[in-house]
Each structure stands twice: as C-alpha cells, then as structure tokens.
Amino acid sequence: MQRLTFDKPIPELLRGAIVALGNFDGFHLGHQAVVGRAVQRGAHERRPVIVATFDPHPVRHFRPDAPPFRLTSLDQRERLFGQAGADAMLVFRFDAALASTTAEEFVADLLAKRIGAAGVVTGEDFTFGYKRGGNAEVLRELGAAHGIKAEVVAPVVLDGEPVSSSRIRDALTAADPRTATHLLTRPFAIEGAVIHGNKRGRTLGWPTANVELGPYQRPAYGVYAVRVRLDDGSEHDGVANLGTRPMFNPPRELLEAVLFDFDGDLYGRTIEIALHHYLRPEAKFDGLDALKAQMDADAAEARQLLSPSP
C-alpha cells in the first residue's frame, strides 16, 4: 500500500488505474461500496486501484472554525483502504488552488494527465471543482472526453436511511456507539500518541494511557468499554474516560484508557482506542474513594461486555 501526493509523479506502475474518488472520512458502508466496486473493476480489467481522498477535509478549508468532526485520520484511512484491496492512497491537498480548480481542469489535468486514470468510481452525491461545478453526470461526460470511464455507485441504505458520515456523528454524540459501529462495520476509534498526564490514575490503582482528541469528532463525554490496539499490533480490552474529568482541576479534555492485564510503558507510542460500549456519563464523586469504587465497577462492567459470548 503506497501513499501518494502530487509532490511527486504518479509511479508508472500505477498509471492507468481505476480511481475511487471521494472524501471517504470514516470509510463507512457507503464508502466501502464505492471502493469495493473500484477494486472489482481493477481485478476484472487487470488494473491497479487508487483510492483518492482529500486532506484537509473541504469543510475545514471553507469553515476553518468548524468544531472537530473527523472520523478517521489519514493513517487510519490508509490501513482501511489497503484492507479493502486498494494498491495506493492518493491524498489531494485541499487548499485554495484546488478549491479554485474548475471541474473541467480537475478531470483534464488531475485525473487524466497527472494520474493517468483509466476509470473513476464515485458515490452519487460526490461533487468536485470550483463552486461544486462538477457532479456524477459531469464527471461521466468530461471523463469520456479524456478516455476515462466514470461509474457511480448508489448509496447504501440501512434501517431505511442512506448510510452517511452525518448519521455516524449523530450516533456518537448521542452516546450510541453501537449504531456507529453498525454503520462503520467496526467501532469508531481514536488514534494518537500517548502523552503524560498528572498520574492520578496510577495513585488510584488504574494507570491510564492518555490521548488528545485532536481533530476527531467528539463523542458523548463519559466512560466506555474499549479495545486498544498498540503499535505492535496487539490488542487489549480496557475501559476509558472521554471528557474533561470533572473531579479534577483545571478541566482538560482527554481520552484516558486503562488497559486490562497490561503492564508496560506506552508514553510516546501511537495507540488506537476503539469505543465499543457506552457505560455512563462523566460524574463528580464525593471524594477519591467513591471515584475508585466507581472505576472498579466500570472496569468490571467493561470486562463483562467485552468478553466473548459463550
């Protein structure tokens, strides 16, 4: 799996590729259908497959003050695209120059000339070019003029509604990780480097691995049963607090995870914390003893929820 940008020419072995084109933030069921179709075409036509995504997200470019909303980092998307069968991920840097590129220029210069695409697969709602001047039909017409066969994949409908990133964000903010998992086909996960905290968890008998939320969508604050993937590929069940820690001052927004049956130094290592079950909201307790008792209860509940079904 290669990560490509336009800083360097597209490798010759990847020219003539089938390109799955979209934002793909979250890589949910709908996105998987688009990339899956590109992979299918690539296998049938004996061509490589490139998944093209945008960074930063166009919304961040046009609305820089928008609250955090990302569902996946570029590193997470690269892994997911590779697992789906793609050969490379191409990152379009969304800046003023790309925002001012017309639909015609996007197809003729970027897709045809610089990528050398033989085919493009998108979702029905994909738009591109200056002031969203291009859509699926425009892409089909412009692509044909440059030898690119464009194809559109219909939305995936689940529970009577199209699967979308907005539905996933709504589920996360409603403390409903189960629905988010249903739409994503995997739990929503936050990835980041473990930073130093104030060591209070250690004094309570529950040392935590602390990760900042960064640009990720903020799920409902509270306590979650989680599964943590380390940078060595190992996975560990655990329990985590996501929020501002109302027991302590000053407030600091963090994702603090306790890994069950793990004893090691995680500082500076990159981990991925997947939210499996929502246990309860954040709360303020009458002293550290009450907090520790609740943490013990949270851990016991998390272990039960994460244990394999008999």
C-alpha positions as CSV (number, residue, x, y, z in Angstrom):
1,M,0.0,0.0,0.0
2,Q,1.5,3.3,-1.1
3,R,0.6,6.8,-0.1
4,L,0.8,9.2,-3.0
5,T,0.7,13.0,-3.3
6,F,1.2,15.3,-6.2
7,D,4.5,16.4,-4.9
8,K,6.0,13.6,-7.0
9,P,4.8,12.0,-10.3
10,I,2.4,9.0,-10.0
11,P,4.6,5.8,-10.4
12,E,4.3,4.3,-13.8
13,L,3.1,1.0,-12.4
14,L,0.0,2.9,-11.0
15,R,-0.9,4.9,-14.1
16,G,-3.9,3.5,-15.9
17,A,-5.5,2.8,-12.5
18,I,-9.1,2.7,-11.5
19,V,-9.6,5.5,-9.1
20,A,-12.2,5.5,-6.2
21,L,-12.8,9.2,-5.7
22,G,-14.4,10.8,-2.6
23,N,-13.7,12.1,0.9
24,F,-14.2,8.7,2.5
25,D,-13.9,10.1,6.0
26,G,-15.0,7.3,8.3
27,F,-14.9,4.7,5.4
28,H,-18.4,3.6,6.3
29,L,-20.6,1.1,4.4
30,G,-21.3,3.6,1.6
31,H,-17.7,4.4,1.1
32,Q,-16.8,0.7,1.2
33,A,-19.3,0.1,-1.6
34,V,-17.5,2.7,-3.8
35,V,-14.0,1.3,-3.1
36,G,-15.3,-2.2,-3.4
37,R,-16.6,-1.5,-6.9
38,A,-13.2,0.1,-7.9
39,V,-11.4,-3.0,-6.6
40,Q,-13.8,-5.2,-8.5
41,R,-13.2,-3.3,-11.7
42,G,-9.4,-3.3,-11.1
43,A,-9.4,-7.0,-10.8
44,H,-11.6,-7.5,-13.9
45,E,-9.6,-5.1,-16.1
46,R,-6.3,-6.1,-14.6
47,R,-5.5,-2.5,-13.5
48,P,-4.2,-1.1,-10.2
49,V,-6.6,0.6,-7.8
50,I,-6.0,4.0,-6.2
51,V,-8.3,5.5,-3.5
52,A,-8.2,9.3,-3.7
53,T,-9.1,11.2,-0.6
54,F,-8.9,14.9,0.5
55,D,-6.9,16.4,3.3
56,P,-7.8,18.7,5.0
57,H,-11.5,17.9,4.6
58,P,-13.1,20.5,2.3
59,V,-15.3,21.6,5.1
60,R,-12.2,22.5,7.2
61,H,-10.9,24.7,4.3
62,F,-14.2,26.6,3.8
63,R,-15.1,26.7,7.5
64,P,-11.8,26.7,9.5
65,D,-13.7,27.5,12.7
66,A,-16.0,24.5,12.5
67,P,-15.9,22.2,15.5
68,P,-13.9,19.0,15.2
69,F,-15.7,16.4,13.1
70,R,-13.2,13.9,11.6
71,L,-14.0,10.2,11.9
72,T,-10.6,8.9,10.7
73,S,-7.1,10.1,10.3
74,L,-5.1,9.7,7.1
75,D,-3.2,6.8,8.7
76,Q,-6.4,5.0,9.6
77,R,-7.8,5.5,6.1
78,E,-4.6,4.2,4.6
79,R,-4.9,1.0,6.6
80,L,-8.6,0.6,5.8
81,F,-8.1,1.2,2.1
82,G,-5.3,-1.4,2.0
83,Q,-7.5,-3.9,3.8
84,A,-10.2,-3.3,1.2
85,G,-7.8,-4.3,-1.6
86,A,-6.5,-0.9,-2.9
87,D,-3.0,-0.6,-4.1
88,A,-2.4,3.0,-3.1
89,M,-4.0,6.0,-1.4
90,L,-3.7,9.4,-3.2
91,V,-4.1,12.4,-1.0
92,F,-5.4,15.6,-2.7
93,R,-4.3,18.5,-0.6
94,F,-7.4,20.7,-0.3
95,D,-6.1,24.3,-0.5
96,A,-7.1,27.5,-2.3
97,A,-5.5,26.2,-5.5
98,L,-7.6,23.0,-5.5
99,A,-10.7,24.9,-4.4
100,S,-10.4,27.2,-7.5
101,T,-9.8,24.3,-9.9
102,T,-12.8,24.0,-12.3
103,A,-14.5,20.7,-12.9
104,E,-13.0,20.6,-16.4
105,E,-9.5,21.2,-15.1
106,F,-10.0,18.6,-12.4
107,V,-10.7,16.0,-15.0
108,A,-8.4,17.0,-17.7
109,D,-5.3,17.9,-15.7
110,L,-5.6,15.9,-12.4
111,L,-7.4,12.8,-13.4
112,A,-6.4,12.3,-17.0
113,K,-2.9,13.9,-17.2
114,R,-1.4,13.7,-13.7
115,I,-2.9,10.4,-12.5
116,G,-3.5,8.8,-15.9
117,A,-6.7,7.3,-14.7
118,A,-8.5,4.7,-16.9
119,G,-11.6,4.7,-14.8
120,V,-13.2,6.6,-11.9
121,V,-15.8,5.3,-9.3
122,T,-17.7,7.7,-7.1
123,G,-20.8,7.9,-5.0
124,E,-24.0,9.6,-6.2
125,D,-23.5,12.7,-4.1
126,F,-19.9,13.4,-5.0
127,T,-19.2,16.9,-6.2
128,F,-16.0,18.5,-7.3
129,G,-14.5,21.6,-8.9
130,Y,-14.9,25.3,-8.3
131,K,-18.1,26.1,-6.5
132,R,-19.1,22.4,-6.8
133,G,-19.4,22.7,-10.6
134,G,-19.0,19.0,-11.1
135,N,-21.2,16.1,-10.2
136,A,-21.5,12.5,-11.2
137,E,-23.1,13.3,-14.6
138,V,-20.5,16.0,-15.3
139,L,-17.7,13.5,-14.4
140,R,-19.2,10.9,-16.7
141,E,-19.3,13.4,-19.6
142,L,-15.9,15.0,-19.1
143,G,-14.3,11.7,-18.3
144,A,-15.5,10.2,-21.6
145,A,-13.8,13.0,-23.5
146,H,-10.5,12.0,-21.9
147,G,-10.8,8.3,-22.1
148,I,-11.9,7.8,-18.5
149,K,-14.9,5.6,-17.9
150,A,-16.7,7.1,-14.9
151,E,-19.1,5.0,-12.8
152,V,-21.5,5.9,-10.0
153,V,-22.4,3.7,-7.0
154,A,-25.8,4.1,-5.4
155,P,-26.0,4.9,-1.7
156,V,-26.1,2.0,0.8
157,V,-29.4,2.1,2.7
158,L,-29.5,0.7,6.2
159,D,-32.5,0.8,8.5
160,G,-34.4,2.8,5.9
161,E,-31.9,5.6,5.5
162,P,-28.7,6.1,3.5
163,V,-25.5,5.4,5.4
164,S,-23.7,8.7,5.9
165,S,-20.9,10.3,8.0
166,S,-23.5,12.6,9.5
167,R,-25.5,9.6,10.8
168,I,-22.4,8.3,12.4
169,R,-21.5,11.6,14.0
170,D,-25.1,11.9,15.3
171,A,-24.9,8.4,16.9
172,L,-21.6,9.2,18.6
173,T,-22.8,12.5,20.1
174,A,-26.0,10.6,21.3
175,A,-23.8,8.1,23.2
176,D,-24.8,5.4,20.8
177,P,-21.5,3.7,19.7
178,R,-23.5,0.6,18.8
179,T,-25.2,2.4,15.9
180,A,-21.9,4.0,14.8
181,T,-20.3,0.5,14.7
182,H,-23.3,-0.8,12.7
183,L,-22.8,2.0,10.0
184,L,-19.0,1.8,10.0
185,T,-18.8,-2.0,10.2
186,R,-16.2,-1.5,13.0
187,P,-16.1,0.6,16.2
188,F,-15.3,4.2,16.0
189,A,-11.6,4.6,17.0
190,I,-9.4,7.5,18.0
191,E,-5.7,7.2,17.3
192,G,-2.9,9.2,18.8
193,A,0.3,9.3,20.7
194,V,0.2,8.6,24.4
195,I,1.1,11.7,26.4
196,H,2.0,12.3,30.1
197,G,-0.9,13.1,32.4
198,N,-1.0,14.0,36.1
199,K,-0.5,10.4,37.2
200,R,-3.7,10.4,39.3
201,G,-4.9,7.2,37.7
202,R,-1.8,5.4,38.9
203,T,-2.4,6.5,42.5
204,L,-5.9,5.1,42.3
205,G,-4.6,1.8,41.1
206,W,-5.7,2.4,37.5
207,P,-2.8,3.8,35.4
208,T,-4.1,5.4,32.2
209,A,-2.8,5.9,28.7
210,N,-3.8,9.5,27.8
211,V,-4.5,10.6,24.2
212,E,-5.6,14.0,23.0
213,L,-8.7,14.1,20.8
214,G,-7.3,16.5,18.2
215,P,-9.5,16.9,15.1
216,Y,-11.7,13.9,15.8
217,Q,-15.4,14.2,16.2
218,R,-16.3,14.5,19.9
219,P,-18.4,11.5,21.0
220,A,-20.6,11.9,24.1
221,Y,-18.5,12.5,27.2
222,G,-18.4,9.6,29.5
223,V,-17.0,6.2,30.3
224,Y,-16.6,3.5,27.6
225,A,-15.7,-0.1,27.3
226,V,-12.8,0.0,24.8
227,R,-10.4,-2.2,22.9
228,V,-6.9,-0.7,22.4
229,R,-4.6,-1.6,19.5
230,L,-0.9,-0.9,20.2
231,D,1.7,0.0,17.6
232,D,3.0,-3.6,17.7
233,G,-0.4,-4.9,16.5
234,S,-1.5,-6.3,19.8
235,E,-5.0,-5.6,21.2
236,H,-6.1,-5.2,24.8
237,D,-9.5,-4.8,26.3
238,G,-10.0,-1.8,28.6
239,V,-12.1,1.0,30.0
240,A,-11.7,4.6,29.2
241,N,-13.0,8.0,30.3
242,L,-13.6,10.5,27.5
243,G,-14.2,14.1,28.6
244,T,-13.0,16.8,30.9
245,R,-12.6,14.9,34.2
246,P,-15.0,16.8,36.5
247,M,-13.3,15.5,39.6
248,F,-10.1,17.4,38.8
249,N,-9.0,21.0,38.1
250,P,-8.3,22.5,35.8
251,P,-10.6,20.8,33.3
252,R,-8.7,19.1,30.5
253,E,-10.3,17.3,27.6
254,L,-8.7,13.8,27.2
255,L,-9.3,10.2,26.3
256,E,-7.9,8.2,29.2
257,A,-7.7,4.5,28.7
258,V,-7.0,1.7,31.2
259,L,-5.7,-1.4,29.5
260,F,-6.6,-4.6,31.4
261,D,-3.9,-7.1,32.1
262,F,-1.2,-4.9,30.6
263,D,2.0,-3.6,32.3
264,G,4.3,-1.6,30.2
265,D,5.4,1.9,29.2
266,L,3.2,3.4,26.5
267,Y,4.5,7.0,26.6
268,G,5.2,8.4,23.1
269,R,3.7,5.3,21.4
270,T,0.8,5.6,19.0
271,I,-2.3,3.6,20.0
272,E,-5.8,3.3,18.7
273,I,-8.7,3.3,21.1
274,A,-11.9,1.8,19.8
275,L,-15.2,2.7,21.6
276,H,-17.3,-0.4,21.9
277,H,-19.9,0.3,24.6
278,Y,-21.0,3.4,26.4
279,L,-21.2,2.8,30.2
280,R,-22.2,6.1,31.8
281,P,-21.8,9.9,31.7
282,E,-19.0,11.6,33.4
283,A,-19.7,12.4,37.0
284,K,-18.3,14.1,40.1
285,F,-18.0,11.9,43.2
286,D,-17.7,12.7,46.9
287,G,-14.0,12.0,47.2
288,L,-11.4,9.8,45.7
289,D,-12.6,6.6,47.5
290,A,-16.0,6.9,45.8
291,L,-14.3,7.6,42.5
292,K,-12.1,4.5,42.8
293,A,-15.1,2.3,43.8
294,Q,-16.9,3.5,40.6
295,M,-13.8,2.9,38.5
296,D,-13.7,-0.6,39.8
297,A,-17.3,-1.1,38.9
298,D,-16.8,0.4,35.4
299,A,-13.9,-2.0,34.8
300,A,-15.9,-5.0,35.9
301,E,-18.8,-4.0,33.6
302,A,-16.4,-3.4,30.7
303,R,-14.7,-6.8,31.1
304,Q,-18.1,-8.4,31.0
305,L,-19.3,-6.5,27.9
306,L,-16.1,-7.2,26.0
307,S,-15.7,-10.9,26.9
308,P,-16.5,-13.3,24.1
309,S,-20.1,-14.7,24.2
310,P,-20.3,-18.3,25.4
